[in-house]
Amino acid sequence: MRNNLLFVFIFFAVSGAIAQSKEAAVFSTKAGAIKGYDPVAYFTQSKPDEGQDGITHSRNGATWHFGTTQNQDLFAKNPKKYARQYGGYSAYGLSQGYAVKIEPEVWSVVDGKLYLNYDMDIRNKWEKKRAEYIRLSDGNWGKQK
């Protein structure tokens, strides 16, 4: 019961923060957006790469970290190309109607878009019906913003 109440509280707190933002909400931790990982690396290196503390960019109320100044420049010139879908919340979680945290190592690039997920088990489930879950998440994200 106590865990259920905590989950409900967290869900409404996150949902309220999303609703109050004029721009799309960004899941961010003390380490920054994507927990300090370089969003461009998923596209240019085909893998997650931790960003550097000194190579950053601020956008949508979050600090983005990059492994190189070249990646920082690419992001600054076209942030929508490299930004994660659904503000960086779990793609599967959002398909179920919940704004859930992610792990940077659990990712997919689909049709030129970066999707992150909660953990590897959830990502594997998401991959089995990816198109359906993306459709559901797209609709739920529209309601969240």
C-alpha positions in Angstrom: 0.0 0.0 0.0 2.8 2.4 1.0 4.6 1.7 -2.3 1.5 2.3 -4.3 0.9 5.7 -2.6 4.5 6.6 -3.3 4.2 5.6 -7.0 1.0 7.7 -7.3 2.6 10.7 -5.7 5.7 10.4 -8.0 3.5 9.9 -11.1 1.4 13.1 -10.4 4.5 15.1 -9.5 6.1 14.2 -12.8 2.9 14.7 -14.7 2.4 18.1 -13.1 5.9 19.2 -14.0 5.4 18.1 -17.6 2.0 19.9 -17.9 3.5 23.2 -16.5 6.3 23.3 -19.1 5.8 25.4 -22.2 8.4 23.3 -24.0 8.6 19.5 -23.8 9.7 18.3 -20.4 13.1 16.7 -20.1 13.9 13.8 -17.8 17.1 15.0 -16.1 19.1 13.9 -13.1 21.9 15.7 -11.2 24.2 14.3 -13.9 22.1 16.1 -16.6 19.9 15.0 -19.4 20.3 11.3 -20.3 22.1 11.0 -16.9 25.1 12.8 -18.4 25.4 10.8 -21.6 26.1 12.4 -25.0 22.9 12.4 -27.1 24.8 12.7 -30.4 27.0 9.6 -29.8 24.0 7.3 -30.2 23.9 8.5 -33.8 27.5 9.0 -34.7 29.1 6.2 -32.7 26.1 3.8 -32.5 26.6 3.5 -28.8 26.1 5.4 -25.6 29.0 7.5 -24.5 29.4 9.4 -21.2 29.7 13.1 -21.8 32.4 15.4 -20.3 31.7 17.8 -17.5 33.3 20.7 -19.4 31.5 20.1 -22.7 27.9 21.0 -22.1 24.9 22.8 -23.6 21.8 24.1 -21.8 18.3 23.4 -23.4 14.8 23.0 -22.0 16.0 23.5 -18.4 18.5 20.6 -18.6 22.3 20.4 -19.0 23.4 18.2 -21.8 26.9 16.6 -21.8 29.0 15.7 -24.8 32.0 13.6 -25.4 33.5 16.0 -27.9 33.1 19.7 -28.9 32.1 18.5 -32.4 29.1 16.6 -30.9 28.3 19.7 -28.8 28.2 21.8 -32.0 26.1 19.3 -33.9 23.5 19.3 -31.1 23.5 23.1 -30.7 22.9 23.4 -34.5 20.0 20.9 -34.6 18.9 19.7 -31.1 15.6 18.2 -32.4 17.6 15.8 -34.5 19.5 14.4 -31.6 17.1 14.8 -28.7 15.5 11.8 -27.2 11.9 11.0 -27.8 9.4 11.8 -25.1 11.7 14.1 -23.2 14.0 11.2 -22.4 11.3 9.2 -20.4 11.0 5.5 -21.1 9.5 4.8 -24.5 7.7 1.7 -23.2 6.6 3.4 -19.9 5.0 6.2 -21.8 3.2 3.7 -24.1 1.5 2.5 -20.9 0.7 6.1 -19.8 3.6 6.6 -17.3 6.6 9.0 -17.4 9.3 6.6 -16.2 13.0 7.1 -15.7 15.5 5.5 -18.2 18.9 3.9 -18.3 21.2 5.5 -20.9 22.6 2.1 -21.9 19.1 0.8 -22.9 18.4 2.6 -26.2 17.3 2.2 -29.8 17.5 4.5 -32.8 14.4 3.9 -35.0 13.8 5.9 -38.2 16.4 8.5 -37.1 14.9 9.0 -33.6 16.4 8.1 -30.3 14.3 6.0 -27.8 15.4 5.2 -24.3 13.9 2.6 -21.9 13.7 1.7 -18.3 15.9 -1.5 -18.4 16.9 -4.2 -20.8 13.9 -6.5 -20.0 11.5 -3.6 -20.8 13.5 -2.7 -24.0 13.2 -6.3 -25.2 9.5 -6.3 -24.6 9.3 -2.9 -26.4 11.2 -4.2 -29.4 8.7 -7.0 -30.0 5.8 -4.5 -30.7 7.9 -1.4 -31.3 5.6 0.2 -33.9 2.6 -0.3 -31.7 4.3 1.1 -28.6 5.7 4.1 -30.5 2.2 4.9 -31.7 0.8 4.6 -28.1 3.7 6.7 -26.7 3.2 9.4 -29.4 -0.4 9.7 -28.3 0.3 9.7 -24.6 3.1 12.2 -25.0 0.7 14.6 -26.7 -1.5 14.4 -23.7 1.4 14.9 -21.3 2.8 18.1 -22.9 
